[in-house]
């Protein structure tokens, strides 16, 4: 983020933020610096973050005062995604670098949590990540995703398909396994399928 904020080839930064609890949040400083350096900066802020709504609102005011566009997502959907898109001009064309992860972009929590991240500039994936940001802006539209599993669009259907495939592999005597990382699982149908 710090590099993107000062890189003259970077034209825009988009990020989803779930919770902001630190008093001196480095990601926020990088986003403000990027806006001050003339980059288009968009933050999708979750207002239903557990126990951190007030902190998120305070940072929202600070970001907006510095010219950062803040979107509050869909009111009927809790956004728990951790996405970052950096668009950069390279050899006359725009290239998107995407980060998809399980961590909250929170530097203190990163010291103790074991999170997973994917950093890629693959066009097929970065196009779909960008679609998610478009959805947050225009949340009345429905989108197709071929590479990403995105709730509420295709998460249950694709997850059930993958589990069914592994169940069939086990029945056929092939190697089979399912690894799922979740904080909570409230979906009874999915819990039954996993069981």
BATORSE-670523 format. One line per 10 residues: number of its first residue (from 1); their letters; for each residue x, y, z of N, C-alpha, C. Coordinates in steps of 0.2 Angstrom, whole numbers, plus 5000, padded with zeros to 4 digits. Layout:
// residues N
NUM = a = X,Y,Z,X,Y,Z,X,Y,Z; ...
END
This chain:
// residues 195
1 = xxxxxxxxxx = 5004,4994,5000,5000,5000,5000,5004,5006,5000; 5010,5006,5004,5014,5012,5004,5017,5013,4998; 5020,5008,4994,5023,5008,4988,5018,5011,4983; 5012,5008,4983,5007,5010,4978,5005,5018,4979; 5005,5020,4985,5003,5027,4986,5008,5032,4983; 5014,5030,4983,5019,5035,4980,5021,5033,4973; 5019,5027,4970,5021,5025,4963,5018,5029,4958; 5021,5033,4954,5018,5037,4949,5014,5034,4944; 5015,5027,4943,5012,5023,4938,5005,5021,4940; 5004,5021,4947,4998,5018,4950,4993,5024,4949
11 = xxxxxxxxxx = 4987,5022,4946,4981,5027,4945,4976,5026,4950; 4975,5020,4952,4969,5019,4957,4970,5014,4962; 4967,5014,4968,4967,5009,4973,4960,5008,4976; 4958,5002,4976,4951,5000,4979,4953,4995,4984; 4949,4996,4990,4950,4991,4996,4944,4990,4999; 4943,4984,5002,4937,4983,5007,4940,4983,5014; 4937,4986,5018,4939,4987,5025,4933,4984,5030; 4935,4979,5034,4930,4977,5038,4930,4980,5045; 4936,4980,5048,4936,4983,5055,4943,4987,5056; 4942,4993,5059,4948,4997,5060,4948,4998,5068
21 = xxxxxxxxxx = 4953,4995,5071,4954,4996,5078,4960,5000,5081; 4965,5000,5077,4971,5003,5079,4970,5011,5079; 4974,5014,5083,4974,5022,5083,4978,5025,5078; 4983,5021,5076,4988,5024,5070,4988,5019,5065; 4983,5018,5061,4982,5013,5056,4986,5015,5050; 4991,5011,5048,4996,5012,5043,4992,5012,5036; 4987,5007,5035,4984,5007,5029,4980,5013,5027; 4977,5016,5032,4973,5022,5031,4978,5028,5029; 4984,5028,5032,4989,5033,5030,4991,5032,5023; 4992,5026,5021,4994,5025,5014,4988,5027,5009
31 = xxxxxxxxxx = 4982,5026,5011,4976,5028,5007,4976,5035,5006; 4977,5039,5012,4976,5046,5012,4982,5049,5008; 4988,5046,5008,4994,5048,5004,4993,5047,4997; 4989,5041,4995,4988,5040,4988,4983,5045,4985; 4978,5047,4989,4973,5052,4987,4977,5059,4986; 4981,5060,4991,4985,5067,4991,4989,5067,4985; 4992,5061,4982,4996,5060,4977,4992,5060,4970; 4986,5061,4970,4982,5061,4964,4979,5055,4962; 4979,5050,4966,4976,5043,4964,4969,5043,4966; 4965,5039,4962,4958,5038,4963,4958,5033,4969
41 = xxxxxxxxxx = 4955,5034,4974,4955,5029,4980,4948,5028,4982; 4946,5022,4982,4939,5020,4984,4940,5015,4990; 4936,5016,4995,4936,5012,5001,4929,5009,5002; 4928,5003,5002,4921,5000,5004,4922,4998,5011; 4918,5002,5015,4918,5001,5023,4912,4998,5025; 4914,4993,5030,4908,4989,5033,4906,4993,5039; 4900,4994,5040,4897,4998,5045,4894,4993,5051; 4894,4986,5049,4892,4981,5054,4897,4977,5057; 4903,4980,5057,4909,4976,5060,4908,4975,5068; 4909,4969,5070,4908,4968,5077,4912,4973,5082
51 = xxxxxxxxxx = 4908,4977,5085,4911,4981,5091,4915,4987,5088; 4916,4987,5082,4921,4993,5079,4917,4998,5075; 4911,4998,5075,4907,5003,5071,4909,5010,5072; 4910,5012,5078,4912,5019,5079,4919,5021,5077; 4923,5016,5077,4930,5017,5075,4930,5018,5067; 4926,5013,5064,4925,5013,5057,4922,5020,5054; 4917,5023,5058,4914,5029,5056,4919,5035,5057; 4923,5035,5062,4928,5040,5063,4933,5040,5057; 4936,5034,5055,4940,5034,5050,4937,5035,5043; 4930,5034,5042,4927,5036,5036,4927,5044,5036
61 = xxxxxxxxxx = 4926,5047,5041,4926,5054,5041,4933,5057,5039; 4938,5054,5042,4945,5056,5040,4946,5055,5033; 4944,5049,5030,4946,5047,5023,4942,5052,5018; 4936,5053,5020,4932,5058,5016,4934,5065,5016; 4937,5067,5021,4940,5074,5022,4946,5074,5017; 4949,5069,5016,4955,5069,5012,4954,5067,5005; 4947,5067,5003,4946,5065,4996,4945,5058,4994; 4945,5054,4998,4944,5047,4997,4937,5045,4996; 4935,5041,4991,4928,5039,4990,4926,5034,4995; 4921,5034,4999,4919,5029,5004,4912,5026,5002
71 = xxxxxxxxxx = 4912,5020,5001,4906,5016,4999,4904,5012,5005; 4898,5012,5007,4896,5008,5013,4893,5001,5012; 4894,4999,5006,4891,4992,5004,4884,4992,5004; 4881,4986,5003,4874,4984,5003,4871,4984,5010; 4866,4988,5011,4863,4988,5018,4861,4981,5020; 4859,4977,5016,4856,4970,5017,4861,4965,5017; 4868,4966,5017,4873,4961,5016,4879,4963,5020; 4881,4959,5025,4887,4960,5028,4893,4959,5024; 4897,4963,5023,4903,4962,5019,4909,4960,5024; 4911,4954,5022,4917,4951,5026,4923,4950,5022
81 = xxxxxxxxxx = 4923,4952,5016,4928,4951,5011,4934,4955,5012; 4940,4953,5011,4946,4957,5011,4949,4957,5004; 4948,4963,5001,4950,4963,4994,4954,4970,4993; 4959,4970,4988,4963,4976,4987,4964,4975,4979; 4963,4981,4976,4964,4981,4969,4969,4987,4967; 4974,4987,4965,4979,4992,4963,4979,4992,4955; 4977,4998,4952,4978,4998,4945,4984,5002,4943; 4988,5000,4938,4994,5003,4937,4995,5003,4929; 4998,5009,4927,4999,5009,4920,5006,5006,4918; 5006,5001,4914,5012,4998,4912,5013,4997,4904
91 = xxxxxxxxxx = 5018,5000,4901,5018,4999,4894,5012,5001,4890; 5009,5007,4892,5003,5009,4889,4997,5006,4890; 4996,5001,4895,4990,4998,4896,4989,4998,4904; 4983,4997,4906,4982,4996,4913,4982,4989,4915; 4985,4988,4921,4986,4981,4924,4983,4982,4931; 4979,4977,4933,4976,4977,4940,4980,4972,4944; 4982,4974,4950,4985,4969,4954,4980,4968,4960; 4978,4962,4961,4973,4960,4966,4976,4956,4972; 4973,4958,4978,4975,4954,4984,4968,4952,4986; 4968,4945,4987,4962,4942,4990,4964,4938,4996
101 = xxxxxxxxxx = 4961,4940,5002,4964,4937,5008,4959,4936,5013; 4961,4933,5019,4956,4932,5025,4958,4936,5030; 4963,4940,5030,4965,4945,5035,4962,4952,5034; 4961,4956,5040,4957,4962,5039,4962,4968,5038; 4968,4967,5035,4972,4973,5033,4974,4976,5040; 4974,4973,5045,4976,4975,5052,4982,4973,5054; 4987,4978,5054,4994,4976,5056,4995,4973,5063; 4991,4975,5068,4992,4972,5074,4990,4964,5074; 4984,4963,5071,4981,4957,5071,4986,4952,5067; 4989,4955,5062,4993,4951,5057,4999,4947,5061
111 = xxxxxxxxxx = 5001,4950,5066,5006,4947,5070,5004,4940,5074; 4997,4940,5075,4995,4934,5079,4990,4929,5075; 4987,4932,5070,4983,4927,5066,4987,4924,5060; 4984,4918,5058,4986,4915,5052,4981,4916,5047; 4983,4920,5042,4978,4922,5037,4981,4919,5030; 4977,4919,5025,4979,4917,5019,4978,4923,5014; 4982,4923,5009,4982,4928,5004,4984,4926,4997; 4981,4929,4992,4983,4928,4985,4984,4935,4982; 4990,4935,4979,4992,4942,4976,4993,4940,4969; 4989,4943,4964,4989,4941,4957,4988,4947,4953
121 = xxxxxxxxxx = 4990,4946,4946,4988,4951,4941,4985,4947,4935; 4983,4941,4937,4979,4937,4931,4973,4941,4930; 4972,4942,4923,4966,4946,4921,4960,4943,4923; 4959,4937,4922,4952,4934,4923,4950,4934,4930; 4955,4934,4935,4954,4935,4942,4953,4942,4944; 4957,4946,4941,4957,4953,4943,4950,4957,4940; 4948,4954,4934,4942,4957,4932,4936,4955,4936; 4936,4949,4939,4931,4947,4944,4931,4951,4950; 4937,4952,4953,4938,4956,4959,4935,4963,4958; 4937,4966,4952,4934,4972,4950,4927,4973,4950
131 = xxxxxxxxxx = 4924,4967,4948,4916,4967,4947,4913,4967,4954; 4917,4964,4959,4914,4965,4966,4914,4972,4968; 4919,4976,4967,4919,4983,4968,4913,4987,4965; 4912,4985,4959,4907,4988,4955,4900,4986,4958; 4899,4980,4961,4893,4978,4964,4892,4982,4970; 4897,4983,4974,4897,4987,4980,4894,4994,4978; 4896,4997,4973,4894,5004,4970,4887,5003,4968; 4885,4998,4964,4879,4997,4961,4876,4990,4963; 4874,4990,4969,4872,4983,4972,4865,4981,4970; 4862,4984,4965,4856,4981,4962,4857,4976,4956
141 = xxxxxxxxxx = 4863,4976,4954,4865,4972,4948,4867,4965,4950; 4866,4960,4946,4868,4953,4947,4874,4952,4943; 4879,4948,4945,4885,4947,4941,4887,4940,4941; 4890,4937,4936,4892,4931,4935,4900,4930,4937; 4901,4925,4941,4908,4924,4943,4910,4917,4941; 4916,4916,4937,4918,4910,4935,4924,4907,4939; 4928,4912,4942,4934,4910,4945,4933,4911,4953; 4929,4916,4955,4929,4917,4962,4922,4914,4965; 4922,4912,4971,4916,4910,4975,4914,4916,4979; 4908,4919,4977,4906,4925,4980,4899,4924,4982
151 = xxxxxxxxxx = 4898,4926,4989,4891,4926,4992,4889,4933,4991; 4882,4933,4989,4877,4928,4989,4876,4925,4982; 4881,4926,4977,4880,4925,4970,4880,4917,4969; 4886,4914,4971,4887,4907,4969,4891,4903,4975; 4891,4906,4981,4895,4902,4986,4892,4896,4988; 4886,4895,4990,4883,4889,4992,4883,4884,4986; 4881,4886,4980,4881,4881,4974,4888,4878,4973; 4893,4883,4972,4899,4880,4971,4902,4876,4976; 4901,4878,4983,4904,4874,4988,4901,4867,4988; 4894,4867,4987,4891,4860,4987,4894,4856,4982
161 = xxxxxxxxxx = 4895,4859,4976,4898,4855,4970,4905,4852,4972; 4909,4856,4975,4915,4854,4977,4915,4849,4982; 4911,4849,4987,4910,4844,4992,4908,4838,4989; 4902,4838,4985,4900,4832,4981,4905,4829,4977; 4909,4833,4974,4915,4830,4970,4920,4826,4975; 4921,4829,4980,4926,4825,4985,4923,4819,4988; 4916,4819,4989,4912,4813,4992,4913,4808,4986; 4912,4810,4980,4912,4805,4975,4919,4802,4974; 4924,4806,4975,4931,4804,4975,4932,4799,4980; 4930,4800,4986,4930,4795,4992,4927,4789,4990
171 = xxxxxxxxxx = 4921,4789,4987,4917,4783,4986,4921,4779,4980; 4925,4782,4976,4928,4779,4971,4935,4777,4973; 4937,4778,4979,4943,4775,4982,4949,4780,4980; 4947,4786,4978,4953,4791,4976,4954,4795,4982; 4960,4799,4982,4961,4804,4987,4956,4809,4988; 4953,4810,4994,4948,4815,4994,4949,4819,5001; 4947,4825,5001,4948,4829,5007,4944,4836,5006; 4942,4839,5011,4939,4846,5011,4942,4850,5017; 4945,4856,5015,4948,4860,5020,4944,4867,5019; 4941,4869,5025,4936,4875,5025,4939,4879,5031
181 = xxxxxxxxxx = 4940,4885,5030,4941,4890,5035,4936,4895,5036; 4932,4895,5042,4927,4899,5043,4927,4901,5051; 4925,4907,5052,4924,4909,5059,4918,4906,5062; 4912,4907,5058,4906,4904,5061,4902,4901,5055; 4898,4896,5056,4894,4893,5051,4887,4893,5053; 4883,4897,5050,4876,4897,5052,4871,4894,5047; 4874,4892,5042,4870,4889,5036,4869,4882,5038; 4863,4880,5040,4861,4873,5042,4862,4868,5036; 4860,4870,5030,4861,4866,5024,4868,4864,5023; 4872,4869,5023,4879,4868,5022,4882,4864,5028
191 = xxxxx = 4881,4865,5034,4883,4862,5040,4881,4854,5039; 4875,4853,5036,4873,4846,5035,4877,4843,5030; 4878,4847,5024,4882,4844,5019,4889,4842,5021; 4892,4847,5025,4899,4845,5027,4899,4839,5032; 4894,4839,5036,4893,4833,5040,4893,4826,5036
END
